Every structure is written in C-alpha cells, then in structure tokens.
Amino acid sequence: MILAAANERARTITDTGFEWPTWPAFWRTVSLADYNTRVVIIGTTLLGIAAGVVGTFAYLRKRAMVGDALSHATLPGIAAAFLITGAKSLPPLLIGAAISGVLGILCVLGLRRIPRIKEDAAIGIVLSVFFGAGIVLITFVQKMETGNQAGLDRFIYGKAAGMIFSDAALIGAVALAVLAGVLLMFKEFRAICFDAEYAAAQGWPVMLVDVIMMSLVVLTTVVGLQAVGLILVVALLIIPATAARFWTDDLRTMTLLAGFFGALSGWIGSSFSALLPRMPTGAVIVLCTGLIFFISMMFAPLRGVIASIVRRESLSLKIRYQNLLRAIAEVEEQAAPGISVPYAHLLAERSWKPRQIRGLIRRGFRRGDLHAGDAGGLALTSEGRERANRVLRNHRLWELYLIRYADIAPSHVDRDADMIEHVLSPEIIRELEKALAEAPPIPPSPHAGEVFA
Amino acid sequence: MESSITFNARVQARPAQRADDHDVSSPVSIHDMTVAYHRKPVLWDIDYAAPEGQLIGIIGPNGAGKSTLIKACLDLVPKASGSVLFYGQPYRKARKMLGYVPQRESIDWDFPASALDVVTMGRYGRIPWCVPPRKKDKQIAMHALEQVGMAEYARRQISKLSGGQQQRVFLARALAQDAKIYLMDEPFAGVDAATETAIVQLLRDLKSAGKTVLVVHHDLQTVPEYFDQVLLLNMRIVAYGPTKTVFTQENLHKTYGGRLTLLVEAAEAVARGGKPT
C-alpha cells in the first residue's frame, strides 16, 4: 500500500523529486508481478525481437536509413486517419501510418530514379517533408475540439507506459509474422542481401522479395511507433543488427543475436522506466541498444576494437622480435655462426627504442633463442639460429620475388619485404621457392655490402 | 553507320521476337539487340550466334559495352530492342542452363558468409521458394570449391580471402549452378598468378565437358592462349570468329582505334532527345 501511494505521488506532474526504487518494487518489476508492467515489458521485448531480426536484413540490404524515412513518413498518415475517422482507437491510426509510410518509401524509390538525386538526399527529402506535413496536420488536429485528447504526439516520442493488452498482442502478432517470414524466406533474403543481381540472374523476383522484406520492416515500425516513437524506432532496426555483426560472421547467428539484443534492450529499457517514473521508455530502450552496441564494438572477440588492437599488437611484437633475430643472423652471415653481437650494433641497426629492444631481448632469453655471448653481447642458441635463418630466408625470398616479378627497385625492397615476411604462409613460401628454383638455401642480400658495412 | 533517325525508328518499332531470326542450335544467339542506359545507347544492333562448346573471349576497350552485353543476355538490364535465345529458348525458360560470374567488385565482401555459404547460393536457382538448401546442395557446393582449389577455405569468412580467392569463390558459385552456358564478367581482373592458372585450367575443363563459356577479358596478350573464339566489341560488333583468323592487328585497330567517333556522336545525339547537332 505504501508502495502504491509512493507511485501515485510520483506520477503527479508537480512532483519533481527523484526516488530510487525500493527492493520490493524492484522485485515486483523483475518478476512481472504488476499486470500493467507485465504488459509493457512483454510488449517492448517482443518489439525488440521483431525489430532486431528484420533489422538484420534491412541493415545488410543497406536499407536501414530507408527505415528512418519510413517511420517519419508515418506521421501525416496518423493525423489524416484521425481526421477522417475521428476515432481515437489504434487500428485505423496504424493503418493510416502504414499507408503514408509505404508512400514515403515509394517516394524515396521514385526520387532515386531521377538522375542526380542520390539515395541519401532522397531519404532526407522524404523524411523531412513528410514529417513536416505530419506536424502541420497534428497542430491542426489539436485545435479541433475532439483532437485535444487524441494525444497523437505520443507517436512522435512514444509512450510505452500507456501500452494496453491489445497493443502488446498486436506487437506479438507482428513479431510472430516477422519470425515466420524470416524463417521461411531466409534463403531468399540472404540471396538478395548478398548479391541481388546474381539472385535476379538465377530467376528470383528480387522486387517481390524486397517488397516482402520491406513489408516486415513496415509492420514492425508501425507497431513500434506507440512504444518508442517515430524518431527513435529506427534505432531498434539498425543498432541490434550492427552490434550483432561484431560477434559473428554467420548470418544465422547474427539474426538470432540481433533478435536477442533487441529483446534485451526492450526488456531492460521498459523495466527501468517502470522503476523510475517519468523516464521516457522509448529513449531508455534506445539507450540500452546503444550500450549493447558500445560493449559489442569494444569487447566482441571476433571483430571488436580491443580484440583487433590486441591482434595488431601481437603481430607487431612478433614482427619486431623476428627483426631482432634477423639482425643477429645477418651479422652471423657476414662473420661466423655463434658470434656475439654487441647490443650497440643492434640499437643502431633499426629505429628501435632502448626500452623496446630490451623487452625483445628478454623475450629471446625466455624463449631460449638467445644467450649471453662474449663481451656482453648477444648470441643465438642453435634453436634461435634455426628460427632466425628461417626468417632471413623468407625475407630474402620475398625480396627476390618483388624484384623479379613486381619490378621494384632493390633500394625500396627491404621495407616491403619487412612487412610481408611475417605473414607469409608456408604455401606461398613453397610457391616462391618454385618460382625461384635456382635460389640458394639463403639467397644473398640484394643490398650486398650495405648490410654490415 | 546508323544515323540517329533510323535508330529512333528502330527503338520504337521493337521488332517482335521471331525464332526464325535465331540460330536455335546455338547456345547463345543474339538477334538485333540494342541496349541503352538513360536513353544513351551502349550497344547497337548486336547479331551474334556463339558456337557450342567453345571458350569465347569478349574483347573491347573500356565502355565498349562488354559487361552490358552479358547483363542484357541475362535480362539484368532492359533491351531497347532485339532478343536473345539460349538453344532456341528465351531466358525465362533457359535460366537453369546459365551460370553467371559477375565482377568481383559488384558486391560488398564484408557480408556475414563463409566461402561455402556463397557457393551454396549458386544452388538457390534450383531450390523452390521457402525451402532451405539440402545436404546434396552443400555437397555440390563443396565439390565446386574443390574444383577451384578452395576446399580448405570453405569455412573462412569471405572478407578474409584474398582477391584471387574471392574470384575463385565466385567461379565456384557459378559451377554449383551446374550450367551448360557460362557467362563470366572479367574473372581474370586483379587476380594472382595462382588464381589465373586455376581459372585457365577450369575453363579448359568446362570446355572438355562440352560447356560453352563466354568471358569478358581485358588482357589482350593472353587472348590467343586462352580463347578459341573472340568477339571484338565496341558498342557494336567489330568482328567475331576463331581467334586465329579474327584476332588480327587490323581488327584490334578497328576495335580500339578512334574510328567510332561518329557512332559515339550519334549516341549522344539520341541521349539529348534525337536532335542531331
């Protein structure tokens, strides 16, 4: 009872206080104990699934921004439907929304056919003109006696908290249609997203498949208007799909993951705004997708930023280490195997920083490739010599290959060879060996004389 | 040379497709085909019948309409006039006989798909609506990958393949179509030596299996080595026939030389609205 009173108090407009939810309130939300909360959370979660799944294909078809034009283009339809029917009930408004949304897409497609109008310009034009028309119509509606209570502006920003059972059921039906459509048409959608022209050459009616795909986008967008609003609904289409792409290279997994991310955003977002009164649900849901996107972008092991930095760093460490071994091997080549190479020579050989080279030397000792030589220098162990000669050999092979086949001046070769020898696969090396059949075990350096001058 | 006025008349007349204008025994028979982009003609009055079981190089300078020729055959760009028959059948009925290799740059390779996924898409034309590819389709796709020497890369994400490997994936996808006639758009463009060798070998295998292969090709030096027949093209057909007799200095000069200025001017006049300058 106390809780209910607190909620009542929080809902009055004059109350600007902020209250953290109590544990019981938290539990009631998480366990979906309240009927209203349950409807809202289930509704937005289903919306997230539908938008994530169909958004995957809109994103891969490079139609994500068409979704934005579509959602903005629904507004005049909503207002017009209200003017015509005078009804506050949802179905006619959503039908109006769908009609003008589709009209908006057709306008984008039509404008694009005109030479000199690119897709982004077409989208910008349609989006803003339709939205402007919608605002004008809504202003007009609100000046009418009945229009005041229509609350049409809820379609702009979204009002998930006002969701009733029939709204959630409608979203559920659309989610079901999206899942069924994607399940049945997975092959067709994949074909036109990857290579529409090839699909057409195989005899697939690309236009029809596109229409089916865009219909699912339209359905999802239109039922999402109430919950997240037309400005933000496109985020649910694009962001979960983009986030999912960081985790996987498989379309099936990506689709499932995008649906899951959408669901998670819908669920967490609406739970949050149930707990913190006056939080705009749509915006919180979109912020959740944004957070999921950020985490995916940074931490996904496959394509995430951190993973690729780690990969790049470990490759560059490997390259620097191989260069150290090669520098010693080149000295051995000029002098004798087992010679102790002074530290100062290595420092002069490359643009290494002292700290860097000390790290590399420690690595060499750890791996047993190096041991301390005479007079405080460094020498290769027999194991290290084997490794170093392999590196040197690849390097020289590649240098020769570049000179002979790529027609690069010998003075420029060394740098290019440095880049590539560390990633040469055994099969390319075999190929090089074949191409340069007469090459001795370690071909002489094309910079003869300058290496150890 | 055509004048722009007769060209317009031709476009408007749109002669009906008649089988007796075609050589029905030819794998690819093109009759009186004209193609225009934004009303500017890029191919004029193409009449050609490809001989069966040959490797045919389509040769011509940039902008000669080589890719357009292939795309028009596959109904990917609209024809202003004329028709194409495959063994006497229109494209709609013949599409299962056709394998297509588009230019590698035509798609975004950062698509979530493995090499095997892409090659399996070659089977999609034979699978009905809403039915996923079967095990048999995957096996055929795998076999196609083996044929181009890419079996070990089947599971690799396509963006992690080299350019030559990507090209081989595209070829394998066309092989998986199990076609009689192959249309290839610059399969040799920007590939490494290993891929070039693999493609040449594949072309010869296709030929010995009785397939007809039309290949848009850029490198003039390798033409006599790779192709039995050539089709020299520069907005119109300059010459065609066996490489030995047709691939001559004189014909090449006609194809690449500056003798077509009149035709280009006419094309631009048509684009401006049929008013000659």
Interface residues (C-beta under 8 A of the other chain):
Chain A: L60 P115 L184 M185 F186 K187 E188 R190 A191 C193 F194 D195 E197 Y198 A199 A200 A201 Q202 G203 W204 R245 T248 D249 D250 L251 M254 E431
Chain B: H38 K71 L74 D75 L76 R92 R95 L98 Y100 P102 S106 I107 F111 P112 A113 S114 D117 V118 M121 Y124 G125 I127 W129 C130 V131 P132 P133 Q157 R173 Q177 A194
